[in-house]
Amino acid sequence: MFAAAKRGARIAFMGAALFLAACQSIVPKGPAPTTPTGPAQPTGPEVVQGLPSDATRHRVALLVPMTGTNAGVGQSIANATTLALLDTKTDRVRITTYDTALGAAAAVNKALADGNRLILGPLLAEDARVIGPIAARANVPVISFSNDAGIAGGGVYVLGYNTAQSIDRVVSFAKDKGLTRFGALVPRGVYGERAGNALLRAVEQAGATVVSMQSFDRSPASITAAVKKLQASSSYDALLIADSGRVALQVAPIVRKNGGATARLLGTELWNTDTSLAASPVLRGAWFASVSDTLYRQLATKYRARYGAAPFRLSSLGYDSVLLTVRIAQDWKPGTPFPAARLRDAGGFSGIDGAFRFNRQGVAERALEVNEVGAGASTVVDPAPRGFGD
């Protein structure tokens, strides 16, 4: 499901493939989309059982779930890779899709047996933990769509959106606006633990103070108890609600009635996909950091015109991974190992989701914007940098 529209200048799609260094733009125009005349049919890359001989094209595997619970996300990513191939008009890359829902190990082994030299995906971190070591033994890099930084390394690169970076960005912005006393409400579980640790690091680096952090299990009673503990422990002028927009809608009214009437509410990148935030008066003025939606909105329009349905927000990762591949493929000889060192270009890359680069650990560092929830829409209050200064 795609994110709520934000106000901002519209940037036309430009006819160029992904560029290295200086994060130059980026998004090719491609052919005009067709209008469906009946029910939408999947038209992404097909899952095949074998590949013909290829002497001039690069074999690239897309490993995503095409059946099962996450099939909708996987199909959306696959469709987006098709759009990217069409838009770039490339004849140098062949992408073949393998269904990870039938078994991650089986999918990667089939992809390697078919001669693929680069893997895009998988979507899930648990699949990446299986696929990574198998691909590494074949010297085939993996560009995962997961947001779990813990899977990076050993030939696995993480392209997904990183919670710690989102929190760091919004905390830094809040500190620049004079807020110095931070509280946090984090859900119990892995995501909450990571968000809490990220907040502690970000606040320390900003030279501010975390006055209280409370965890909850998403039940109304647990949320209320956590907010009251937060109120009793100390005052705060900024409060991070490290959960989805849906949960934030439940938490915010309780916060306002229990010690946080004037606190600036902060969110994570998860808020970017919730269209209902701007309809809530209690969340107006809240800040969250995320990738920009400016180009994504145009991709979503093209996607709906071609496939007759809205894409999942993660579809942009599939699109950008193809742009990245096509750019590097210009200097990559078919049949040879993928030049993984090119992924670590310090100048970075840019695509639908803006500027990014892979750090030494193999995690995508992203240029994020800060948004403010308003009445009916969110607005950009601090644009994402266009590139990396160092």
N, C-alpha and C positions, 0 to 999 in steps of 0.2 A: 504494500500500500504506500502510495507516494506521499511525500511530506506536504504540509500546508504551504500554500503559496506565500511568499514573502515579497514585500514591495522592493523594488530595485530596478536598475536599468536592465533592459533586455539586451543580451549579447547575441548577435546572429551567429549561426554555425559558420565556421570558416573552413575553406578547402585546403587542409593540410593534415598530414599525419602527426602523431605525437612526436615532439621534439625533445632532444636532450639539452641539458644545461640551460640556465637562465629561465627555465620554465616557460618557454614561449608557447603560445596557443596554436591550435590544438584540434578543435573538433571539426571533422570534415562534414561537408554539406550532404553528399550522397544523393541518391535518386529520390524522386518524390514518392511518398508512401501511397499505397493503394488502399482503397476503401473497401472493407469487407462487405460482401453481399449476403452473407449467411452467418451461422454460428462460427465463432473463431476456431480455427484449427491450429494446432501446434505446428509451427514452421521453423523451429530452431534446428540446429545441427542434428542430424539423425544418429541414433545409436546403431553402429554397424558392427558386423562380425569380422570384417577383414578389409584391408586397404589395398588398392591397386598400387603398382610400382610408381614411385614418384621420384623424378630426377631433378625437377625444377622448383618444387614447392616444399616448404617446411611442414613437417608433420607435428601438430600441436594437439594435445589431448585436453578436453574439457571434462573434468570429473565433478559431477554434481548429481544430486538425487533427482531422478526423472520419474520415480514411482514412490509410493508411500507418503508419509506425513508431510514431508518437505518438497513434494513434487512441484507444487506451484511456484515456490521460490526457484527451484532448479530450472524449471521451464522458462521462467522469466529471465534468468541469467543467460540461458542458452539462446533465447530469442534476441537478447541484447547483443550477444556476440555476433549473431547473424547480421544485425543492423550495422555493427561496426565494420564487418567485412564488406558489406555493401557500400557503406559510406566512404571507406578508404579505397574502394575499387582495386583492392590488392589481388594479384594472381600468384603471390608468392607463399601464401599460408593456407594450409588445409587444416581445418579444425574438426575433430571427430569427438563426439560426446559418448561418455561411458557412465553408466548408471551406478552411483555409489550406494544406492539403497539396496542393491543386490549383493553388496559386499565390497568394502573398500579395497581389500587385498586383491580380490578377483578383478576389480576394475583397473587397478594400477598395473597388475601383471599383464592384463590384456592390452592395455595402452602401450606398455613397453614392448611387448611381443610384436605389436603392429608398427614399431619403429618410431614412435613419437619421441621427440627430443626435448619437449617442454610440457609441463603439466600446469594447466590453469584450474584452480580449485584445489582441494575440495571445499565445500561450504562449512562443514562441521569440524571442530577441533579434534574430536575423537577419531574422525576419519583421517585427518592430517597426521596424527600420531602413528597410524598404521601405514599410510602411504609414504611418508617422508623417508624412513629408513630403506624401504624397498627401492624408491626412486633414486636415492643417494648411491646405492650400490651400482646403479646403471649410469651414474653421473648425469642424471636428469633433474634439473631444478623444478621446484614446486612453488607456484604463486597462489597461496591459499586465500580464500575469501573470508576466512574466520577472523574474529576480532581478538582472539586469545594470543597475546604476545608470548605466552609460555611455550608455544609450539615452534617458534622461530629458531632458526639455526640448523646446521647440518644440511643445507641446501633447501630449506623451507623458508619462504618469504611470506610475511603476513600483510595482506593488502587491506584487510577489514578496518573498520573505524575503531579507534582505540579510546577506551573510556578515560584512561589516565591523561591523555593529551587534551581531551575535552574539558576535564576538570581543571587542569593546569591553566588552560586558556581563560576560562571564565573566572577563576580565582585571581589571576593576574590582572584581568580587566577590572574586577571589583576592587582590588587593592588600589589600582590607579585612580579609582573614583572615590577613594577615601575610606573604604570599609576595611576594618582591621581585626574585628572579632568574629570568628567564623564558628558556626555550629553545623552539625550534620545529622541527617537521618538516613541510615543505610539499611537495606534489607538483609536479613540473615542469609548466608550462602556465599558462594564464590564471588559473584558479582559485587555484592555488598562489601566483602573483605577487600577486594581490589579497589573499589571506589574509595573506601575509607583510607586505605594506605596512600592512594593517590592524593587525596585531600591533605593528609598530613604533610606529604612531601611538598605539595604545591604551596601550601600556606607558609611552611618554613622558608621556602625559597623566596616567597614574596615579602618576608619579614613581618608577617602578621601572626595571629594567635588563634589556635583552635581551643575554644572554651569548653566545648562539650560535643560528644558524638554518641548517638544512641542507635541501637539496632531494633528492628521490628520484623514481624513475620507476615505482614500484610493483612492481618485480620483487624477489624475496627478496634477491638479492645487493645490489641498490641500496639497499634498506631497511637492511640490515645495515651497509653501508658508511656510510650517513648517520648511523646511530645511533653508530657508533664514532667518527666525526668529532666528533659532538656531545659524546661522552664525553671526547675528547682536548682539546677546546677550552677547556672550563671546566665548573664545577659549576652546577647549576640546581636550584631547588626547585619549579618548575612547568614543565610541558612541554605545549605545544599540538601536538596531532596534527591538522593541518588537512586532514582528508580524511573520507571516509565511515566509518560504523561498521564496515563490512566490512573496510576497510583498517586501521582502528584495532585490530581484533582480531588482525591479523597483526603490527602494529608493537609493540603493548604488551609482549608477552613478551620481545621482543628488547631493548626499553628496560630492562625490569626486570633483565635479566641483564648489562647493559652500562652501568653507571653511574647508572641511574635507578631504583634499587630503592625509594627512599622519595619520589621526586618525585610531586607531585600532577599527574595527567594531566588535560588540558583538551581539549574538543572544540568543534565548531562546530554550527550548526543542522542540518547533515546527519545528526547522530547521532539526531535526533528521530524519524526514520523507520525506524530499525533495531531490530527486536524481539529481536535476539540478544545485545545488549550486556550485559544483566543476567544472562545465563547464564555470563559469563566472570569467574572470580574475579580475574583479573589487572587487570580494568578497574574493580573495585569501589572506590568512593571518587572516581572521576573526575567532573568537573563539565563541563556544557555548558549553553549558553543557547539558548532557543528560544521560540517562541510557545507559549502554554498549550494543552494538549489537553483541558481540562475540558469545554468546550462542543463541541469537535470530536468527542469520543467519542459524544456524544448525536446529533450530526449523522450520524456513521457508522452508528449503530444504526438511525436512520430510513432512511438510504440503503439499507442491507442489506435492511430489511424491504420496501422499495418495489421495489428493483431486483434483489434476489436475489444480490448480490455486494458485496464490500467496495469502497469508493471509494478512489481515489488521494488521498494527503494533500493535494495541491494543489487538490482539489475545494472546499475551504473558501474559496479565493480567488474562485471563481466565485460561491459563495453570498454572500460579503461584498460583492462588487462589485454584486450586485443589491440588497442591503439599502441600500447607499450610493445607488444610483440611485433607488430607491423613496423614500427620505427626501428627496432633493433634488427629486424630481418633484412633491412636494406644492406647491412654489412655482415650478414650471417650466411655462410655458404651452405646450401642444402646438403643434408647428409652428415654434417659435422655437428659436434656438441654445441648446445646453446651457449653463447658467450655470457655466462652469468655475471662476470665482472662488470658488464655494462649496466647491470641493475643497480650498482652502487655508485653511480655518478653523483658527485656531491652537489651539482647544480640542480638535480632533481628533474622531475617530469611534470606535466600538467595535462589534465583531461576533464571529463565531465565534473568530477568532484574537486577540481582545483589543483593546486600545486601539491606535490608529495615527493618524498625521496625515501629510500630504504636506509636505515641506520646500520651500524656495524652488527647489530643483532639480527638484522633482516626484517625489522618492523617498519612499516610505512609511517614516516613522520609527515603530518599533514598541516597545511596552512588552513586554519579554521577561522570562521567569522563568529562574532557574538551577536545574538538576536535578542530582542526584547519583545515579550508577549504584550500585545496591545488589544484594543477592542476590535475584534473581528479578524485580525491578522497579526503576524509577527513582523517586525521590521529589523533590518540590519543596523545595529548601532556602532559596530566596529568591523569594517570589512576585513576579509581574509587577505593576508599578504599575497602578492602575486608570485613570489618566489622566496628563495632562501638567501640571506645576506652573506653567509660565510661560505 
